[in-house]
Amino acid sequence: MNTSVFVPKIPLRDFFRNSEKVNFALSPNGEYVAFMAPYENRMNIFVQKIGDQEAVRVTGETDRSLQSYTWATNTILLFLKDDKGDENFHLYSVDLITRHTKDLTPFKGVRASIVDPLRDNDKEILVSLNKRDPQVFDVYRLNIHTGDLQLEAENPGNVMAWVSDQEGKIRIATTTDGVNTSVLYRDNEQEAFRTIITTNFRDALNPIAFTYDNKHLYASSNIGRDKQAIVKYDIANGKELEEIFSHPDVDVEHLIRSRKQKKIQGVYYTTWKTEMHFFDDELAGVQKRLEEKLGSDYEIFIAGRDKNEEKYLVVTINDRSSGTYYLYDTISDKIHKLADVKPWLNEANLAEMKPITFQSRDGLTMHGYLTLPKGVKAEKLPVVVNPHGGPWYRDVWGFNPEVQFLANRGYAVLQINFRGSTGYGRKFWEASFKEWGLKMQDDITDGVKWLIGEGIADAKRVAIYGGSYGGYATLAGLAFTPNLYACGIDFVGVSNLFTFMNTIPPYWKPLLDMMHEMVGHPEEDKEQLTATSPVYHVDKIEVPLFVAQGAKDPRVNINESDQIVEALNKRGVDVLYMVKENEGHGFSNQENKFEFYEAMESFLDKHLKKNNVPESVS
């Protein structure tokens, strides 16, 4: 059968240039929409009055792109900014009327995050700061107009998460001693916290929100079950009252809630795609009308609502579309297109991302995704294996610029949710403990062999590329299965499990005991960590390697990359090394992304024998 199709070679920078408009958010009164867009090649915040044709830029960052923001009031926006990727974020406000920007947390070496934006309070928000002690975060009530701070809750001991009640008062703290997790509670702000339940970190009761009468908790829990479920929990008596929703195959951790109606409206969870289940007929009806208006080719998400829940911000996305934003008015039942995220990419030219399953050598079912280059017969293809970071994370179905870029260049891309990937339940997660470089790596190896066995992959043209843990998996793949890969690309990856745990940020240190149980103990598991640290096995790495690193990375210290590059250079192995002084755990600035992916393209072309990639394939 002739499946010939013309596929243009898309310019590399079209995949990785800053989005035209992205991260839209409605003001509380529904009169304005904010979004992020480029200014001087950096992503900044713009605001547009609904109905107007022009937007106004309200920030002017030129050093580093902003990553996130939120509305505080109808005229004040809040955003976080760090210094060249060091992740010590400061919280800033910008006033739409005066255009004045203020650093609300001007403390050197302190990391800020928003605990509760207090949507019904136009003066204050709750923030966490490790100002008193670098290792722990306290909660402060912050006046967004004056910058005044008032201690709201002093950390009672290694708090991982805080939960405020429906009145904006901190009442719940989840703590860890390293291996045990406790949920602490207090009746009011004057009381000390008391423990209501303690579990080993393998058992999870994760508070989501107080019920609307402030008597109980909505939480996700795997206690007494393998998969996380949404439950209602009795705080006073420390027991589960009811299971609200669960799924037999995957974890369910996310609630959809209505502030106006004061009720839960549904849940969402991920199988191979995102799925939703509604408890509320009204919201289910809104979703149905959106699907009727926007079609079935996309996942349709409600990305925000105004305070009256009359105007909805909607985004559509699929594996070949980076997203389109719409404004939906429930009163008039009219929908208005706001923007395409990357209008220059034609989804008809992009590749489909298909779910896959295969069996690991010890009998576990592995899930993942395979993206085949469009217009090319799926036989003996060059392949890029792309293990995700985390490692306690997972790949999901949707638009991925890296995957689409590689597929457009003629590579099949294999993404595997190896053991330990989140969302598949407790047993699958626990199967990864102390398996870095061992069974976790075997899962990736088994996926490659499965793809070769299917006749899709050319066994002589397989590369491995990943970031963070995926970078570790890249190095481990080259060191421990040296005949499997033709080359590797390590992006901010771990090379030495000993030094990795010695250089983590101070606020991670309370979790070190848990890391020792999940990864390995430097003394008790010294032999294993030596055996699974790629830096000690550079003698087995024979194929070319490309390493990229941000100099200010607080999670994977630059020393991790320096070590592997130095060791390989001594052996004369071909190593391309890229360091960016103004980046951290990943590259944010557009020009650095361009340079990295241009180097990646040349590297793969050279070492997967792809110098003959045509301008188009047919």
N, C-alpha and C positions, 0 to 999 in steps of 0.2 A: 504494500500500500504506500502511495506517495504522500508523505506528510511534510513536503517541502514548504517552508515558510520563511519569508524574509525578516531578518532580525537585525536592525541597525546596531552598530557599535556605539553605545552611548558614551559621551565624554565622561571621564572619571569624576571630574569635579561636579557634575550634575548630581551624583549620588551623595556627595559629602559636603556640598556647600550649605550654608545656613538656610533654614527653611524660610519661605517668603513670609508666612505668618503662622504662628503655632501657639499652643497653650492659652487658648481663649478662656476668659472668666467673666461672668456677669457680676455687675455691682449689686449690692443687696437690694436696692430699689428697682433694679431691672432697667435703669435708664442708660447705663454705659456698659460697654464691653471693652475689656482690656485684652491685650495679646502681646506676644513677643515677636520681634522682627529685627532684621539687621540694621545696625547703624555703625559705620566705620568698621565693618566686618565683625562686629560683636552683637550678640543678641541682647536687645534692650526692650523696655516696656513701653508700649503705646496704648493710648486710650481713645476710644471713639464713642461719641454720643450716638445712640441708636437712631437711625434716620439720617444722620449726617453722612456726607461723602468722604470727608477727610478725617484722619486720625492725628492725634498730637503725641509726639514723643515726650515721655516724662522722665526718662533716665538717659544718661550720656556716658555709659561705661565704655572705655576704649582699651582697657588693659586685658580684660577677660570677660567672656560672655556670662550673663546672669543665667542661673539654672532654674530658679523658681520664684514665685511671688504669690501673694494672696491679697484680697480686699480686706481692709480692716473696718472702714466705714464707707459711705458713699463717695467720699472725696479723698481718702487716704489709702495708699497701697503699701504693703510691706514686702521686702525682699531680702534674701540672704546673699552674702558675698564673702568669699575667702580670699586669701593672698596667694595667687599663682598655684592653686591646687592643694594648699596645706590642710584644708578642711576645718580650719579654725574659723568657722563662719561667724560674721557679725550680722546683726539684724538692723536693717535700715528702713526708714519710712520716707515716702515721697508724697507731698501734698499736691493734689491736682490743681488747686486754686493758686497757691503761691509758687509752685514748682520747686519748693525747698526740699532738699534731701538731708536727712539727719541720721547719723550713726547712733542707734539706740543702745548699743552694747559695745562701747569703745574700750574694750579691755583686751590687752595684748595676751595672746596665747590662750584665749578663752573661746570655747565653741558654744554658739547659741543655736537653739531650735525652738520652734513654736509648739507648745503643749496644747493650748486651746486658744483659738482666735476670739473666743467670747463674742459670738455673733450678735448677741443682744446688748452688748456694751460698747458704746462708741468712744470710750476713753481708755480702756485697759485691755491687755491680753495676758495670757500666762506663758512664760518662757522658761526653758531650762538652761542653766549656765553652770559650767564647772569652774566658777570664779573663786569659790572658797577653797576648793580642793581639786587639783587637776584630774584626779581619778574618779570623782563622783559629781553628779549633777543635782543641783537643788532647783526648786521651782520658785520663780519670782512673779509677782504681779507688776507688770510694766505699764506705766502711763505712756501711751504712744504720742502724746502731745508734748510732754515735758521731759520724758526719759527717766522719770523717777522710778526707782525700784523698791519693792517691798517684799521681803522674804515671805513666801506663801507656805512652803513646805521644805524643811531641811531634810536632806536625804537620810533616811533611817538605816541605810546600809545597802550599798550596791544596787540601787534601783535601776531596772532596765526599762520600765515603762510607768507612766503616771496616767490616771484616769480622773477626770473631773466629773462632778454630777451635773444634773440638768440646770443647776443654778450657777455653774462655773466655779465650784469649790472642789479643791483637790481632796478626794476621799479614798482613793485606791492607789497603792504603790506595789509593783511587782519587783521583788528583789531576788538576788542570787548570792549564794556563798561560794559559788564556783561550780558546784554540781547539784545543789538543791535549789529549787525555786519556791518562793513563798509569795502568796498574795496577802498584802496587809490592808487593813481597813480602819477608818476612823469615822465616828458619827458626825463630827463637826471639826472645824479648823482649830479649835482650842484643845482637842484631845490628842493624845499620843496614838500613833498607829499600833494596831494589834494584829497578830497573825490569824487568818481565818483558814488557811490551808497551806501545807508544805508538801511538795512532791519532788521526786528526782527530776532533773531537767528533761528526761525522756517523756515524762508525763506533762501534759500542757493544759493549763486552764488560763487562757489568754483573755482578760477582760476587754470588751469592746466598748461598752457604754452602759450607763445606768438605765434601768427602766424609767419610764416617764413619771412614775410616782416616787422615784429615788429610793425604792425599797430593795430592789433586786438588781442583778447584773445580767446583761446579755454578754455571752462569752463564746469563744470557740474552745472546744475541749476534745482531747483524745483519751481522757481518763476512762478506763473500762472498755475502750474500743480502739481499733487500729487507725481509723480515719478521723480527722478533725470534724466535729459537728458543731452547729450553732445550738447553744443551750441557754436556758434561763437558770440562773444560779441564786440560791437563797444565801445572802450574805450573813444574816444573823445566825443561821444554824449550820453554815458551812456545808451545804449539800446542793446537788443538782435537783432542780424542780421538774424540768421537762426538757426533752429534746425537741427543738423547734424544726430543724432540718438537717438531714445528712444525705450523703451520696455513697453508694456501695464501692465505688472505684477510686474516688479522689477526695481530698480534703475540702471542706467548706469552711471558710474563715471570714467571709465578707458579708456584711449586712447593708441593705439599702434602707435608709431611715428618712422619715419626714419630720422636720422640726415644727412645721406649721400644724400638722395634724397630730403630732405627738404619737406616732406609731411606727412600727417596722413594716416595711412594704415589700421586702423580698430579699433574696440572696443572689450572689453570683459566684461562680466557681469555674475551674478550668479542667476540661477533659482534654481533648486535643485542640478544642477551641473554647472560647468563653461562652458559658451558658448562664441563663438567668431563670429563677423561679420566683413568681410573684405571690404574695399573700393578699395583695391589695388590688381589687378590681379596677380602681381608677388608674393606677399607674400601669397596670397591664394593658388597659385600654389605650393609654398614651403610647406605649411601646408598639402596640398593634397598628395605630394610626401612622406612626413614624415608619414602620415597615411597609405599609401600603404606599406611602409617599416616596420613600427612598429606595425601595426594591429589596430583593433578597440576595444580591451579590456581595453585600457588605455586612460586617458586624456593626450594629448600631448601638451606640452608648449614649446615655444621658450624662453629660460631662459637668452639669451644673444647673442650678435653678435660682431664680430670684427669691426674695424672702416670702413673697406671697404665693410662690409655686405656681405662677401663671405663665412665666416665660422660661423656656427650657433651652439650654445650650446643648447641642447634639453634635456628635462626631461619628463619621462613618470611616471604616478602615477594613482592609483585607490584606492578603499576602502581597498584592501588587500595587496597593495604594497606600501612601503614607498618611492619608487622612484628608477629609473635607469637613469643615465646620459649618453648622447651620444654627439659626435661631428659630425656635418654634414657639408660636403664641397659641396657647391652649384656648384662649377666649375666642379668637377669630379663626382658629384652626388653620392658620397660614404658616408656611415655613419659608424662610429666607436664607439663601446661601451667603455665608460670610467670607469663606476663603478656602482654597486648596492649599495644603501645606507645602507641597512641591509641585506646582502646576507644570513645570517643564518636563516632568517624567510622565510618559505615556504608558499607562498600565498594560496596554495591548502588546507592548514590547518587552514586558517583564515576565518572569518565570513563576510557575505555580509551586507552592510549598506544600508537599504532601505528607500526611502522617505515615509513620512506619512502625512496625514492631518486629522484634526478633528475640530469640532465646539466648541468654548468656550461657557460658559453658557450665555453670552450676545451676541452671534451670530457672533463673529469674526472667520474667518478661520485661524486655526493655522497650521503651517508647522513644520516639524521636521524630525527626523531620528530614525529608530528602527533597532538595531543590535541584531539578535537572535543567540544564541550559535549554532554552527554547529553540525549537527548530533543528535539534540535533538528535540523532538516533541514540537511545540509551544503551550503548554498548561500548565497552572498553574506554570509558571516559576518564580524563584526568579528574582527580577528586581532591577537594580541600575538606578535611575533617575539622570541625569547629567546636571543640568542647567548651561548654559555658563556664563562666566564673562562679564564684560563691565559696565552696562548691555546693552549699546548701541553698540552691536556687534552681530554676528550671528554664528551659527554652519553651517558648510559646509560639503559637501560630500567629502570623501577622507580618507586617512590612518590616524588613530588615535591610538597610542599605548595603551592608557588607555582603550579605548573601546575594542580593540582586546584582551587585557589581561583579561578584565572582562568577555568577551564572551567566551574566552578559558576556564575560570573557571566555566562556566555553567550559567552565569547571562545574562539575556536580558538587553540591555542598551537603555534607552529612552532619546533622546535629543530633546528638544522643543525650537523652536524659538518663545518664548512668546512675547507678545506685547512690543514694544520698540526695538525689534531686528532690526538691520539695514538691508537695502536692499529692504524692502517691501513698501517703500513710506512714505510720510509725515504723513498721518492720522494714520497709524499703529504705527509709532514712537511716535507721540503725545499722543496716547492712553495710553502710559506708564507714563505720567507726574503725579507726586505725587501719584503713584500707587505702590511704593515699599511696599511689604507685603500685598497689597490689590489685585487689579485685576491682576497685574503681577504674584502674587503668585497663584491666582485662576486659571490662565492659566496652570500652572504646575500641580496643583491639578486636573484640568479637564483632563489633559493628562493622569495622573495616573489612574483616574476613567475610562477613555475611554479604557485604556489597560486592566484593570480588567474586564470591560464589554465585551471586545472581547474574554475573556477567556484565554488570553496569560499570564497575571500576576496572581500570587498567592497573594491575598490581604493581607495575613499575612506575606509575605516575600518581602517587598518593602523597599529599602534603598534609601537615597538621598545623593548625593555627588557633591560638586562643589567648585570652587576656586574664590576668589575675590567676585564679586556680587553673583556668584554661591554659595560661602560660606555663604553669607547673606541669600540667598534663602534656603539653608540647615537649618540654624538656625530658619528662619521664618517658614519653613515647620514643624519642630519639635515643635515649640511653638504654632503655630496657627492652625495646623491640627494634633494634637497630636496622633490621632488614625490611621493616614494614613501610618506612617512609622515605621519600626521595629528598625531602627537606622539611624544615620547620620554621615557624614564626612565633616567637615568644614576646608577648606584650605585657609589661609590668607583672611578670610571673615570678613565683617563688622558686629558688634553686637550692636553698639550704634550709631544711626544716628546723634546725637549731637556731640559726641567726634570725629566721623569720619570727619565731616566738619571742626572741629577745629584743626585737625592735618595734613591737606593736605600740600604738598610741597609749598614753597612760590611762585613758578611760576604758581601754580594753582589758587592763590587768585584772580586774575582778572576775573576768571570764576565763582567766588562764587555766584554772583547774578543769573547767569544762573542755577547753581546747586540748588539754593533755589527755582527757578521756576520749575525745573524738578524733584527734590526730595522733597523739603519742606523747609520752613524757620524756624529756631530754635525758634523764638519768635511767629511769626504769625501762624505757624502750630505746635506749641508746643504739643498740645493735640494729633494730628495725629502722629507726630514723636515719641512721648512716646508710643502710641498704637502700632506702627510698629517697634520699636526697640526691638529685641529679648531679650536683656539683662534685660529688665524690666518685662519679662514674663517667667522667668526661672521656676516659680512655675508650669507652664503647661508642661514643658519638662520632660518626664518620661522615655524616651528610651535612650540607650547608645549613647554617642557622642565621636567622635575622632576629635581633633583639631590639626592642624599643622600650624606653623607660622615661617616666617623668621624674625630674630631679627632686621635686618636693613631695613625692608620694609618701603619705604617712602610714599607709597600710602595708605596702610591699616596698621596703626601703631600697633605695638605689643600689645599696650594697649587694642585694640579691642578684641584680643583673651584672654588676661589676665582677662578681665572683665567677660567674659562669663564662663571661667573655674572656676574662684574664686566663682562666684555666684552659680554655679552648685555643686561645691565641698561642699559648706555650706549646701546644701540640700541633700548631700549624693548620688547624681546622678553619675553613672559610666562615668568618663571622662578620656580618654587617651589624653595626651598633649605632643606634640613633638615640640620643638623649636630648630632651627638651627642658631647659632650665626653668621655664615658666609654666610647667605642667605638673600635675600630681598623679593620682591613680586613674589614668586615662587621659586622652588628649581632648581638650575643650576648644581651643582656638582653631579657627578655620584653616589658617595657613599651615599649622602643624598637622592637621588631619590630611590636608592635600599632600604634604611631603611624605607622610607615613604611607598613605595608600598608593602613591606613585612609586615609592620604593618597593612596596609589596608587589605591585603589578610587575615591575621589572624582575624582581626576585623569582616570582612564580613562573614567569615566562621563560626565564633562563633555566630553572632547575626542574621544571616539569615538561621541558622541551615544547614550549608553546610559542616559540618565536614566530611561528607561521600562522598566528591568529589573524584571520581576514578582517577586513573592515566591516563585513557583514557575514552572517552565516545563512545558508539556505538549504 
